[in-house]
Amino acid sequence: MTRDHEEVFGGTLPFGERPALVLIDLMRAYFEPGAELYLGSRACLDAAARTLAAARAADVPVIHTRVAFGPGGVDGGLFFRKVAPLRHLVGDGPLGALMPEVAPLPGELVIVKQYASAFFGTTLASTLTALRADTLLITGVSTSGCVRATAVDAVQHGFVPVVVRQAVGDRDPRPHEANLFDIQAKYGEVWDDTRVIARLAGRE
């Protein structure tokens, strides 16, 4: 007999006392009509901006990531070879710029990465440890790629991943929903943005 999904994967992780917010790759490449990576919607960007405003108001640490590669994608390895649109993110071209709605403030860390997870080959884990963070609020793109990879690595590094449902996006609703389902089942928590914002404001 196969057990009910909720019986097997119904566990939850607590929202901690020291959250940090990461905004993953909210770059022009995903929001510029005609760009190969264009999502077709700005909804997740708007929700990420609301979450960012709430985090700043609550003095929660904020970390941004963006993708940039060296000449010819030399530091992108097989990932660069596999995903052809990444060629547009070599150097500091316009498609790699962070969107103005979520532009970093002075003092907010911007991590430049080459692979899917915001943890892989970066200082994110050590930065969160130094901040004594226990929970990582995750926003950005894409749900099936960098968001999922970051959530998996977050729990493996000992941080509770809380993915903000409306503040993450993908080009296709099918992998978007499937990956949110898997994250909730196995790796972290998926919260609505209204609930996250209420928690940051001390209303939950």
C-alpha positions in Angstrom: 0.0 0.0 0.0 1.3 3.4 -0.9 1.0 5.9 2.0 -0.8 9.2 1.5 1.6 12.0 0.4 0.8 14.2 3.3 1.4 11.4 5.8 4.9 10.9 4.3 5.9 14.4 3.4 3.7 16.6 5.7 6.5 17.8 8.0 7.2 21.5 8.5 10.1 23.6 9.5 9.8 26.6 11.8 10.2 30.2 10.7 13.2 31.2 12.8 14.0 34.3 14.8 16.8 35.7 12.6 15.7 35.6 8.9 17.6 36.9 6.0 16.3 37.7 2.5 17.9 36.6 -0.8 16.8 38.0 -4.1 18.0 35.6 -6.8 18.9 36.9 -10.2 16.2 39.5 -10.7 18.0 40.7 -13.8 16.8 42.4 -16.9 17.4 39.1 -18.8 14.2 37.8 -17.3 12.0 40.8 -17.7 13.1 42.3 -21.1 10.6 41.4 -23.8 12.4 39.6 -26.6 15.2 38.3 -24.4 15.7 34.6 -24.6 15.1 34.1 -20.8 12.1 36.5 -20.8 9.5 35.2 -18.3 6.5 36.9 -19.9 5.3 38.4 -16.6 6.5 40.9 -14.0 4.3 39.5 -11.2 7.2 37.8 -9.3 9.3 41.0 -9.6 6.5 43.1 -8.0 6.0 40.6 -5.2 9.8 40.5 -4.6 9.8 44.3 -4.4 7.0 44.2 -1.7 8.9 41.5 0.2 12.1 43.5 0.0 10.4 46.6 1.3 9.1 44.6 4.3 12.5 43.1 5.0 14.2 46.5 4.9 11.5 48.0 7.3 12.2 45.1 9.7 16.0 45.5 9.5 16.3 42.0 8.0 19.6 41.4 6.2 19.2 41.6 2.4 21.4 39.8 -0.1 21.1 40.0 -3.9 22.5 37.7 -6.5 23.2 38.1 -10.2 24.9 36.0 -12.8 28.0 37.1 -14.7 30.6 35.0 -16.6 34.2 35.6 -17.6 35.3 35.8 -21.2 33.7 33.0 -23.3 32.0 31.6 -20.2 35.3 30.1 -19.0 34.0 30.0 -15.4 30.6 28.6 -16.3 31.8 25.1 -17.2 29.2 22.6 -18.4 26.3 24.7 -17.1 27.3 27.5 -19.6 27.5 24.9 -22.4 24.2 23.4 -21.5 22.1 26.6 -21.2 22.7 28.6 -24.4 21.1 31.9 -23.3 23.7 32.3 -20.6 26.0 33.6 -23.3 24.2 36.9 -22.9 25.5 37.2 -19.3 29.2 37.2 -20.2 30.7 40.3 -18.7 28.6 43.2 -17.4 26.1 43.6 -20.3 22.7 45.2 -19.9 20.8 41.9 -19.5 22.8 41.2 -16.4 21.7 44.4 -14.6 19.4 44.0 -11.6 16.0 45.5 -12.0 15.4 49.0 -10.6 12.4 47.8 -8.5 14.8 45.7 -6.4 18.0 47.7 -6.8 20.5 47.1 -3.9 20.9 49.9 -1.4 24.4 50.8 -0.1 25.4 48.2 2.4 23.4 45.4 0.8 25.6 42.5 -0.5 25.5 41.6 -4.1 26.8 38.1 -4.8 28.0 37.3 -8.4 27.4 33.6 -9.2 28.0 31.3 -12.2 25.8 28.3 -11.3 22.3 27.7 -10.2 22.5 27.7 -6.4 23.3 31.0 -4.7 25.5 28.9 -2.3 27.7 27.2 -4.9 31.1 28.7 -5.2 30.0 31.8 -3.2 30.3 33.3 0.3 26.5 33.0 1.0 26.8 30.3 3.6 29.6 32.0 5.5 27.8 35.3 5.3 24.6 33.9 6.7 26.5 32.2 9.5 28.3 35.4 10.4 24.9 37.1 10.5 23.6 34.3 12.8 20.7 33.8 10.4 18.5 30.8 10.9 16.0 31.2 8.1 16.5 32.2 4.5 13.6 33.9 2.7 14.0 33.1 -1.0 12.7 35.2 -3.9 13.7 35.4 -7.5 14.0 33.3 -10.6 13.6 30.8 -11.8 11.6 28.5 -9.6 12.7 25.3 -11.3 16.4 26.3 -11.5 18.2 28.8 -9.2 15.3 29.0 -6.6 15.1 25.3 -6.1 18.8 24.8 -6.1 19.2 27.5 -3.5 16.4 26.1 -1.3 18.0 22.6 -1.4 21.4 24.0 -0.5 19.9 26.2 2.2 18.5 23.2 4.1 21.7 21.3 3.6 23.7 24.2 5.2 21.3 24.3 8.1 19.1 27.3 7.2 15.3 27.0 7.0 14.3 27.8 3.4 11.1 29.8 3.1 10.2 30.3 -0.5 7.9 33.3 -1.1 5.3 31.8 -3.5 4.3 35.0 -5.4 7.9 36.3 -5.4 9.4 33.5 -7.5 8.7 32.9 -11.1 9.4 30.6 -14.1 8.7 30.6 -17.8 6.3 27.7 -17.6 3.7 27.2 -14.9 4.2 23.4 -14.9 7.7 23.3 -13.5 6.9 26.3 -11.4 4.1 24.5 -9.5 5.9 21.1 -9.5 9.0 22.6 -7.9 7.0 24.5 -5.3 5.3 21.2 -4.5 8.6 19.4 -4.1 10.2 22.2 -2.0 7.3 22.2 0.4 7.4 18.4 0.6 11.1 17.8 1.1 13.3 20.8 1.6 11.6 23.8 3.1 8.5 25.9 3.4 6.5 27.8 0.7 4.7 30.8 2.2 2.4 33.4 0.5 3.9 36.8 0.3 1.2 38.3 2.5 2.1 35.8 5.3 5.8 36.6 5.0 5.2 40.3 5.0 2.9 40.0 8.1 5.6 37.9 9.9 8.3 40.5 9.1 6.0 43.2 10.4 5.4 41.2 13.7 1.7 40.6 12.9 1.9 36.8 12.9 
